[in-house]
Amino acid sequence: MLEACQSHQRNTEIYIKDTYYGPLTYAIYKTLQTKSIDKQAKWTKDLDSTMQDLLPSWNRQKMVVECSIK
């Protein structure tokens, strides 16, 4: 499970090329252009970095990642 922010934070949209996006959704789009999803979830580190680059410095969100691999 991926969440764009912790429960006490406010998820805000980003504005790119005349369109609003959720920062996590857009970061997933950008990250998966160069990375593959793996069972160890290593790609989520790149995902978080990409999301932080998209957000303004005054509104950094802490992405939440929860997983269960059998």
C-alpha positions as CSV (number, residue, x, y, z in Angstrom):
1,M,0.0,0.0,0.0
2,L,1.3,3.4,-0.9
3,E,0.0,6.6,0.7
4,A,1.1,10.1,-0.3
5,C,1.4,11.4,3.2
6,Q,1.0,10.4,6.9
7,S,-2.4,10.7,8.6
8,H,-1.5,14.0,10.3
9,Q,-0.4,15.6,7.0
10,R,-2.4,17.2,4.2
11,N,-2.0,15.8,0.7
12,T,-1.8,18.7,-1.8
13,E,-2.0,18.6,-5.5
14,I,0.8,19.7,-7.8
15,Y,0.4,21.8,-11.0
16,I,2.2,20.6,-14.1
17,K,1.6,21.8,-17.6
18,D,-1.9,23.3,-17.0
19,T,-3.1,20.2,-15.0
20,Y,-3.4,19.3,-11.4
21,Y,-2.1,15.9,-10.2
22,G,-1.7,14.1,-6.9
23,P,2.0,14.1,-6.2
24,L,2.2,10.4,-5.5
25,T,0.3,9.5,-8.7
26,Y,2.6,11.7,-10.8
27,A,5.7,10.4,-9.1
28,I,4.6,6.8,-9.8
29,Y,4.2,7.8,-13.5
30,K,7.7,9.4,-13.6
31,T,9.5,6.7,-11.6
32,L,8.1,3.8,-13.6
33,Q,9.4,5.3,-16.8
34,T,12.9,4.3,-15.7
35,K,12.4,1.7,-12.9
36,S,10.7,-1.7,-12.7
37,I,8.5,-2.8,-9.8
38,D,10.4,-5.5,-7.8
39,K,9.4,-7.7,-4.8
40,Q,11.8,-5.9,-2.5
41,A,10.1,-2.6,-3.2
42,K,13.5,-0.9,-3.9
43,W,11.8,1.3,-6.5
44,T,9.8,3.1,-3.7
45,K,13.0,4.9,-2.6
46,D,13.2,6.5,-6.1
47,L,9.5,7.1,-5.9
48,D,9.8,9.0,-2.6
49,S,12.7,11.1,-4.0
50,T,10.8,11.9,-7.1
51,M,7.7,13.0,-5.1
52,Q,9.8,15.2,-2.8
53,D,11.3,16.9,-5.9
54,L,7.8,17.7,-7.1
55,L,6.6,19.2,-3.8
56,P,7.4,22.8,-2.7
57,S,9.9,22.9,0.2
58,W,7.2,24.3,2.6
59,N,5.0,21.3,2.0
60,R,7.1,18.2,2.2
61,Q,4.9,15.1,2.6
62,K,6.2,11.8,4.2
63,M,5.2,9.0,1.9
64,V,3.9,5.8,3.6
65,V,4.8,2.4,2.3
66,E,3.3,-0.8,3.7
67,C,3.8,-4.2,2.2
68,S,3.4,-7.9,2.8
69,I,5.3,-10.3,0.6
70,K,4.6,-14.0,0.8
